């Protein structure tokens, strides 16, 4: 199992470990008592620690954004193999799929490769889409899932 945290291996979750241990994500834990004592219940421990949300920090810090995107995608090669192999009935008859918060598009590309009849779209925030590679198989759409999700036969939330 330790091979999963060795960066030289193609299949690894090093970036996930690194982002979890990053000071940006650790700081909120040190502010839990302040968060519990606050009058404003809408703020998160992250917002108490940093004065803004995680997506705003990611959009303003290219280094953190890159690490966060890599971390979110680090398990996708494992999951994608299982999904396309074991869940073929889910994709039967689909013409379109939107991967909401699909990050760099790893999962959508795996689905598009395995099921070329499914038109795959990745919906994510501007700073995420800007750091993603365009592809003929997958359309990248800038947006906020809380505001709008493009129409499709299926929506994927991984």
Secondary structure, 3 states (H helix, E strand, C coil): CHHHHCCCCCCCCHHHHHHHCCHHHHHHHHHHHHHHHCCCCCCCHHHHHHCCCHHHHHHHCHHHHHHHHHHHHCCHHHHHHHHHHHCHHHHCCCCEEEEECCCCCHHHHHHHHHCCCCEEEEEECHHHHHCCCCCCCEEEEECCCCCCCCCCCEEECC
